[in-house]
């Protein structure tokens, strides 16, 4: 019995007939999506590739009658594999299924008929490279694993308090200085790294060959200490800061009252728009503490100028202004939902939300849907992959619905998020990501109500074998579905972040700014 992840919509397997090999050299190479499969075949089955037979062993056909743009029909019969799809993207997803079949069946394919298409159009994975830098080849490996699971959006978190990771030619200090931090929390090791614009172009092209869109994240107005450390005028009080070394929410954010701040943001966006042609940019918007804005004469003047009553409304004004700039250039924007901002009329509904959690529940969601806002489910519980398995077990991911409301059409898609405060290397990243990301992929692709932990667990043995073949350091069942003891230990380990709280530092720092603000306002 075939065990494909994500689960296809319909699959028929004729077990009365013996499987067969499809390794004749002939292949439709003029269709670009075939090249990835050829590399796969030569990597895993090089010793079994046969000479030319004069006929194609894998037949790819574009057919407009296939209903879904990403759907495909895979038919294995008579010594050949036939994949028919409406688009080349559909052909590519069909080839990913064929990969799993070949590896599971030891190089043979059974007589099979599969009809398949995705539940959601947005099936994403977010990688935070701000806290820890992951080099170009590691990012490509992640992209390959995304494609295998039919995920189609790479959300790339590129800027953080602890590191600026994308080259911006107009502001060279962002990478010369902003990509380096002296240490992390109680550690003594420095950390640095960034992607050149050529690196970015290479990775974007790599994604596009695998039918994956790339959404860069330029997190504003908070999470910008690395930028302020390079250009102090970006802050409310021109503060001279160092790139952040500790995790946690910072009180120094971009000033929302200076025109020079907006010019900086627009300049960065100009270069990002050249690098990321998928026409979407994530502009952050999370954890923007308003401590400085309340004291800042520039921010208060901006509020008065636009009749804004609160600093939260000032952030709505800020985000809407940035969105307008992107819109003028043919781009759309996404931001993290921020509970206090929910329902704020000043925040244009043109900005999509990656919904990581709503304290006030479904009312905010329904209100934003009525306003026309697009929503992506990135709920921290259970879709944050940096959380220990004791918090977000494989079972909890498998049993989550995936949609934000009862109506699937009101949710654009699902995204698994890998924040890297405690994920310094690929080994740890893979352990936390797999098999949970495969469960997220199944929720995003497979039909609603057709998958659960019970059905998923039946496929785990074959799935672990698949991950073994790709050399993935995954979590086995005793870790991904932990016992009560392991849950407690993993929670204790993760909660050591409390020891990294800089509350006393913030109190002292805030007092310094208050004194400075009083002097300026005299």
C-alpha positions in Angstrom: 0.0 0.0 0.0 1.4 3.4 -1.0 1.9 6.0 1.8 2.2 9.4 0.2 2.7 12.6 2.1 0.7 14.8 1.7 -2.2 12.4 1.2 -3.5 12.6 -2.4 -7.2 13.3 -3.0 -7.8 9.9 -4.7 -5.5 7.0 -5.1 -6.2 3.6 -6.7 -3.6 0.9 -6.6 -4.0 -2.4 -8.5 -2.2 -4.9 -6.3 -2.9 -7.8 -8.7 -0.3 -6.6 -11.1 3.5 -6.4 -10.5 5.3 -3.1 -10.3 7.8 -2.0 -12.9 10.8 0.2 -13.5 10.8 3.5 -15.4 14.5 4.2 -15.8 14.9 4.4 -19.6 17.1 7.4 -20.4 14.5 9.0 -22.6 12.6 11.8 -20.9 10.9 15.1 -21.8 13.8 17.4 -20.9 12.4 20.5 -22.7 9.9 20.9 -19.9 11.9 22.7 -17.1 10.2 20.9 -14.2 11.6 17.6 -15.5 15.2 18.6 -14.7 14.7 18.3 -11.0 13.4 14.7 -11.4 16.3 13.8 -13.7 18.7 14.9 -10.9 16.8 12.9 -8.4 16.8 9.8 -10.7 20.6 10.1 -11.3 21.2 10.6 -7.6 19.2 7.7 -6.2 19.1 5.2 -9.1 22.1 5.9 -11.2 23.1 2.2 -11.4 19.6 1.3 -12.8 19.3 3.9 -15.5 19.0 2.0 -18.8 20.0 3.0 -22.3 17.6 4.5 -24.8 14.5 2.6 -25.6 13.3 5.0 -28.2 10.3 5.8 -26.0 9.7 8.0 -23.0 9.3 6.1 -19.7 7.8 9.1 -18.0 5.3 11.0 -20.1 4.4 14.6 -19.2 1.4 16.3 -20.7 -0.1 19.7 -20.3 -3.9 19.4 -20.6 -6.3 22.4 -20.1 -9.1 20.0 -19.1 -7.5 19.2 -15.8 -9.5 21.3 -13.3 -7.1 22.7 -10.8 -4.1 24.9 -11.7 -1.9 22.9 -9.4 -3.7 19.6 -9.8 -2.4 16.5 -11.7 -3.3 13.0 -12.7 -0.6 10.3 -12.3 -1.1 7.0 -14.0 1.4 4.2 -13.9 0.6 1.4 -16.4 2.1 -0.6 -19.2 5.7 0.1 -18.2 5.3 3.9 -18.2 4.3 6.7 -15.8 2.0 9.3 -17.3 1.5 12.7 -15.6 -1.1 15.0 -16.9 -1.7 18.5 -15.5 -3.1 21.9 -16.4 0.1 23.7 -15.7 3.8 22.9 -15.4 3.4 23.4 -11.7 0.9 20.6 -11.6 3.4 18.4 -13.5 6.1 19.3 -10.9 3.9 18.2 -8.0 3.1 15.0 -9.8 6.8 14.3 -10.1 7.2 14.8 -6.4 4.6 12.1 -5.8 6.5 9.9 -8.3 9.7 10.4 -6.3 8.1 9.1 -3.1 6.6 6.1 -5.0 10.0 5.1 -6.4 11.8 5.4 -3.0 9.1 3.6 -1.1 8.8 0.8 -3.7 12.6 0.3 -4.1 12.8 1.7 -7.6 9.6 0.2 -9.0 6.1 1.8 -9.4 2.9 -0.1 -8.9 0.0 0.0 -11.3 -1.6 3.2 -9.9 -4.0 6.0 -10.7 -3.8 9.2 -8.6 -5.9 12.3 -8.9 -4.7 15.1 -6.8 -4.9 18.8 -6.1 -4.3 21.1 -3.1 -6.8 22.3 -0.5 -5.1 25.7 -0.1 -3.2 27.8 -2.6 -0.8 29.1 0.1 1.4 26.3 1.7 4.3 28.0 3.4 7.4 27.6 5.5 9.0 30.6 7.3 12.7 30.6 8.2 14.1 33.1 10.6 17.7 33.8 9.5 17.9 37.0 11.6 18.7 35.3 14.9 20.9 32.7 13.3 22.3 32.9 9.8 21.9 29.9 7.6 24.2 29.8 4.6 23.1 29.6 1.0 23.5 25.8 0.6 21.5 25.2 3.8 18.7 27.3 2.5 18.7 25.3 -0.8 18.5 22.1 1.2 15.4 23.5 3.0 13.9 24.5 -0.3 14.4 21.0 -1.7 12.6 19.5 1.3 9.8 22.0 0.9 9.3 21.0 -2.7 9.2 17.3 -1.8 6.3 18.1 0.5 4.5 20.3 -2.1 5.0 23.5 -0.1 5.0 26.5 -2.4 5.8 29.6 -0.4 9.2 30.4 1.3 8.7 33.2 3.8 12.3 34.4 4.4 12.7 36.5 7.7 15.8 38.5 6.8 16.0 41.4 9.3 16.1 41.3 13.1 17.4 43.0 16.3 20.2 40.5 16.4 21.2 40.6 12.7 20.6 42.2 9.3 21.0 39.5 6.6 20.4 41.1 3.2 22.8 43.3 1.3 21.3 46.8 0.7 23.8 48.7 -1.5 22.5 52.2 -0.6 23.1 51.4 3.1 26.3 49.3 3.3 26.6 49.5 7.1 23.6 47.3 7.4 25.7 44.3 6.5 29.2 45.6 7.3 28.1 46.3 10.9 24.5 45.1 11.3 25.1 41.5 10.4 27.5 41.0 13.3 26.8 40.5 17.0 29.4 40.0 19.7 27.6 37.1 21.5 24.2 35.7 22.3 22.6 35.7 25.7 25.0 33.8 28.0 27.2 32.5 25.2 30.6 33.9 24.3 30.7 33.2 20.6 30.2 36.0 18.1 27.9 35.4 15.1 27.7 37.0 11.7 26.7 36.4 8.1 24.5 37.9 5.4 23.3 37.2 1.8 24.7 39.2 -1.0 22.3 40.4 -3.6 23.8 37.7 -6.0 23.1 35.1 -3.3 19.5 36.3 -3.0 19.0 36.1 -6.8 20.5 32.6 -6.9 18.2 31.3 -4.1 15.1 33.0 -5.6 15.8 31.3 -9.0 16.4 28.0 -7.2 12.9 28.4 -5.6 11.2 29.3 -8.8 12.5 26.2 -10.5 10.8 24.2 -7.8 7.5 26.2 -8.1 8.1 28.0 -4.8 7.4 31.7 -4.4 9.6 33.8 -2.1 8.3 36.4 0.3 11.1 38.3 2.1 10.4 39.8 5.5 11.7 43.3 6.3 10.4 43.6 9.9 9.3 47.1 10.8 8.9 49.3 12.9 10.0 46.9 15.7 12.9 44.3 15.6 15.2 47.0 14.0 18.0 47.3 16.5 20.5 46.0 14.0 19.5 48.8 11.6 19.5 51.5 14.3 23.0 50.4 15.4 24.2 51.3 12.0 22.1 54.4 11.5 21.1 56.0 14.8 19.0 58.7 13.2 16.4 55.9 12.5 15.5 55.9 16.2 13.4 58.4 18.1 16.3 59.9 20.0 19.3 59.1 17.7 20.4 56.5 20.1 23.8 54.9 19.6 23.1 51.2 20.1 24.9 47.9 19.4 23.4 45.0 17.5 21.3 43.1 20.0 22.9 40.2 21.7 19.9 39.0 23.8 16.6 37.7 22.7 13.4 39.4 23.7 11.3 42.4 22.7 13.3 45.6 22.4 12.0 49.1 23.2 14.1 50.9 20.6 12.1 50.8 17.3 12.0 52.9 14.1 10.8 56.5 14.7 7.4 56.9 13.0 7.6 60.7 13.0 10.7 61.4 11.0 10.5 61.6 7.2 14.1 60.2 7.1 12.8 57.0 8.6 10.2 56.6 5.8 12.9 57.4 3.2 15.1 54.6 4.7 12.2 52.2 4.6 11.4 53.1 1.0 15.0 52.8 -0.1 15.3 49.3 1.4 12.0 48.3 -0.2 13.3 49.6 -3.6 16.2 47.2 -3.5 14.1 44.3 -2.1 11.6 44.8 -4.9 14.4 44.3 -7.5 15.5 41.1 -5.8 12.1 39.4 -5.1 9.9 39.4 -8.2 7.0 37.5 -6.7 5.4 40.9 -5.9 4.8 40.3 -2.1 6.8 41.7 0.8 6.2 40.9 4.5 6.6 44.1 6.5 6.5 42.6 10.0 4.5 44.8 12.4 4.8 42.6 15.4 6.0 43.4 19.0 6.5 47.1 18.3 6.6 48.5 21.9 5.5 52.1 21.9 7.6 53.3 24.9 9.8 55.6 22.8 6.9 56.9 20.6 5.0 58.1 23.7 8.0 60.4 24.6 9.2 61.3 21.1 8.3 64.8 19.9 8.5 63.7 16.2 6.0 60.8 16.8 3.7 63.0 18.8 3.8 65.7 16.1 2.9 63.1 13.5 0.0 61.9 15.6 -1.3 65.5 15.9 -0.8 66.2 12.2 -3.0 63.2 11.3 -5.5 63.4 14.2 -4.3 60.1 15.6 -5.4 59.4 19.2 -3.1 56.6 20.3 0.4 55.2 19.4 -1.3 52.1 18.2 -3.1 54.2 15.6 0.2 55.7 14.7 1.5 52.2 13.9 -1.6 51.7 11.7 -0.7 54.9 9.9 2.9 53.7 9.5 2.0 50.3 8.1 -0.6 51.7 5.8 1.8 54.3 4.5 4.4 51.6 3.7 1.7 49.4 2.1 0.8 52.4 -0.2 4.4 52.7 -1.3 4.5 49.0 -2.2 1.2 49.2 -4.0 2.4 52.1 -6.1 5.2 49.7 -7.3 2.9 46.8 -8.0 3.6 44.9 -4.8 1.3 43.7 -2.0 2.2 43.4 1.6 1.7 41.0 4.5 2.2 41.6 8.2 1.8 39.7 11.5 -1.5 40.2 13.1 -1.1 42.1 16.3 -4.0 41.6 18.8 -4.2 45.2 19.8 -4.4 46.2 16.2 -7.3 43.9 15.4 -10.2 45.7 13.8 -8.5 49.0 13.7 -10.1 50.9 10.8 -6.9 52.8 10.1 -5.1 49.6 9.0 -5.9 49.1 5.4 -7.4 45.7 4.7 -5.1 45.5 1.6 -2.4 44.2 4.0 -2.7 40.4 4.4 -2.2 38.9 7.9 -0.1 36.0 8.9 -2.3 35.1 11.9 -0.1 33.8 14.7 -2.7 34.2 17.4 -5.8 36.1 18.4 -6.6 36.6 22.1 -10.1 37.9 21.4 -11.0 34.9 19.3 -13.0 34.5 16.1 -14.9 37.8 16.2 -11.7 39.7 15.1 -11.1 37.1 12.3 -14.7 37.4 11.0 -14.5 41.2 11.1 -11.3 41.3 9.1 -12.6 38.8 6.6 -15.7 41.1 6.1 -13.3 44.0 5.5 -11.6 42.0 2.8 -8.4 41.1 4.6 -6.6 37.9 3.4 -5.5 35.6 6.2 -2.8 32.9 6.4 -3.0 30.5 9.4 0.4 30.6 11.2 -1.1 30.0 14.6 1.7 29.6 17.2 -0.2 26.6 18.6 0.4 24.3 16.8 2.3 25.7 13.8 5.4 27.2 15.5 8.1 24.7 14.8 10.7 26.2 17.2 8.4 25.3 20.1 9.4 22.0 21.8 7.4 18.9 21.0 6.1 19.1 24.5 4.2 22.2 23.5 3.4 21.4 19.9 3.4 17.6 19.5 3.1 15.9 16.1 -0.4 14.7 17.2 -1.5 18.3 17.9 -0.4 19.4 14.4 -2.1 16.4 12.7 -5.4 17.0 14.5 -5.5 20.8 13.9 -8.1 21.8 11.3 -5.9 24.3 9.4 -8.6 26.7 8.4 -9.3 29.8 10.6 -13.1 29.5 10.1 -15.5 26.8 9.1 -15.3 28.1 5.5 -12.0 27.0 3.8 -12.3 29.9 1.3 -11.8 32.4 4.1 -8.3 31.1 4.8 -5.6 31.7 2.2 -3.4 28.9 3.5 -1.2 27.6 6.3 2.4 28.3 7.2 4.8 26.6 9.6 7.2 29.0 11.3 10.7 28.3 12.4 12.0 31.0 14.7 15.7 30.4 15.5 16.4 31.9 18.9 17.3 28.4 20.1 18.0 26.8 16.7 21.7 27.5 15.9 22.3 24.9 13.3 20.7 22.6 10.6 20.8 19.5 12.8 18.6 21.2 15.4 16.4 22.8 12.7 15.7 19.5 11.0 15.0 17.7 14.4 12.3 20.3 15.2 10.9 20.7 11.7 10.4 17.1 10.8 8.0 15.3 10.9 5.9 18.3 12.0 6.3 20.2 8.7 5.1 17.1 6.8 1.9 17.2 8.9 1.5 20.9 8.2 2.0 20.2 4.5 -0.7 17.5 4.6 -3.1 19.9 6.3 -2.4 22.5 3.6 -2.7 20.1 0.7 -5.0 17.2 1.5 -8.8 17.4 1.7 -10.4 18.7 4.8 -11.4 16.1 7.3 -9.5 13.3 5.5 -6.4 13.4 7.6 -5.8 13.0 11.3 -3.1 11.7 13.6 -4.5 8.3 13.4 -4.2 8.2 9.6 -0.9 10.0 9.6 0.7 7.7 12.1 0.0 4.7 9.8 2.4 6.3 7.2 5.2 7.2 9.6 7.3 4.1 9.1 7.5 4.7 5.3 7.9 8.4 5.8 10.8 8.0 8.2 12.4 5.7 5.6 12.0 8.5 3.1 13.6 11.1 5.4 16.5 8.6 6.0 17.2 8.5 2.3 17.5 12.3 2.2 19.7 12.3 5.3 17.2 14.3 7.5 17.8 14.5 11.2 14.1 14.0 12.2 12.5 13.4 15.6 11.3 9.9 16.1 7.9 9.0 17.6 9.1 9.0 21.2 10.2 12.6 20.8 7.6 14.0 18.4 4.8 12.5 20.5 6.4 12.8 23.9 5.6 11.2 27.2 4.5 13.4 30.2 8.1 13.3 31.5 9.7 14.4 28.2 7.0 17.1 27.9 8.0 18.5 31.2 11.7 18.4 30.5 11.4 20.0 27.1 9.2 22.7 28.5 11.7 23.4 31.2 14.6 23.6 28.7 12.6 26.0 26.4 11.6 28.2 29.3 15.2 29.0 30.1 14.5 32.0 27.9 13.1 33.6 31.1 16.7 33.8 32.3 17.4 36.0 29.2 14.8 38.6 30.1 16.3 42.1 30.1 13.6 43.7 32.2 16.0 45.4 34.6 18.0 46.7 31.6 14.8 48.0 30.0 13.8 49.8 33.1 17.2 51.6 33.4 17.3 52.3 29.7 13.8 53.7 29.7 14.6 56.1 32.5 17.6 57.4 30.5 15.3 58.1 27.6 12.8 59.8 29.8 15.4 62.2 31.1 16.6 62.9 27.6 13.0 63.5 26.4 12.4 66.0 29.2 15.4 68.0 28.2 14.4 68.0 24.6 10.8 69.2 25.4 11.9 72.1 27.7 
